[in-house]
């Protein structure tokens, strides 16, 4: 990846985090990835990078050599 031009950024796969919260999310993702049989639910608004975060966790996990398993759950009509 090209060198950073934003001081303090945490670059990964197109995600750029400057805030402390983003650094905390990526740190938690790294911890979660170490579990060999961990299931993770990632929630958030459309366009917030949930799939990128899922790929990051899978990439760091012991099962990274296997295909990732993702389930996309859409909200029900009642919740809209």
C-alpha positions in Angstrom: 0.0 0.0 0.0 1.2 3.5 -0.7 2.6 5.5 2.2 0.2 7.4 4.2 -0.3 11.2 3.9 -2.7 11.4 6.9 -0.9 11.6 10.2 -2.0 8.8 12.6 -4.1 6.9 10.1 -4.5 3.2 10.3 -4.7 1.9 6.7 -6.1 -1.5 5.8 -7.7 -2.7 2.6 -9.2 0.7 1.7 -10.2 1.5 5.3 -8.6 4.6 6.8 -9.1 5.2 10.5 -7.8 8.3 12.1 -10.2 8.4 15.1 -9.5 6.5 18.4 -12.8 4.6 17.9 -11.7 3.2 14.5 -8.4 2.2 16.0 -10.3 0.4 18.8 -12.5 -1.4 16.3 -9.5 -2.7 14.3 -7.8 -3.7 17.6 -10.9 -5.6 18.7 -11.0 -7.2 15.2 -7.5 -8.4 15.7 -8.3 -10.0 19.0 -11.5 -11.6 17.7 -9.6 -13.1 14.7 -7.3 -15.1 17.1 -10.3 -17.3 18.2 -10.4 -20.5 16.1 -14.1 -21.0 16.4 -15.4 -17.5 16.8 -18.6 -16.3 15.2 -18.9 -12.5 14.7 -21.9 -10.3 14.1 -21.1 -7.0 12.5 -23.9 -4.4 12.5 -24.0 -1.0 11.0 -25.4 1.4 8.5 -25.1 0.8 4.8 -21.7 1.9 3.4 -19.8 1.8 6.7 -17.3 -0.9 5.7 -18.9 -4.0 7.4 -17.7 -6.3 4.6 -14.2 -4.9 4.7 -14.0 -5.5 8.5 -15.3 -9.0 8.0 -12.5 -9.6 5.4 -9.9 -8.2 7.8 -11.0 -10.5 10.6 -10.9 -13.5 8.2 -7.5 -12.5 6.8 -6.1 -12.4 10.3 -7.7 -15.6 11.5 -6.2 -19.1 11.6 -8.8 -20.1 9.0 -7.6 -17.5 6.5 -6.5 -20.2 4.0 -10.1 -21.4 3.8 -13.0 -19.6 2.1 -14.8 -17.1 4.3 -18.4 -17.8 5.3 -20.6 -14.8 5.2 -24.3 -14.4 5.8 -26.0 -11.1 4.8 -29.1 -10.5 6.8 -31.5 -7.8 5.5 -33.9 -6.0 7.9 -37.5 -7.1 7.9 -40.1 -4.8 6.5 -41.4 -4.2 10.1 -38.2 -2.6 11.2 -38.1 -0.1 8.3 
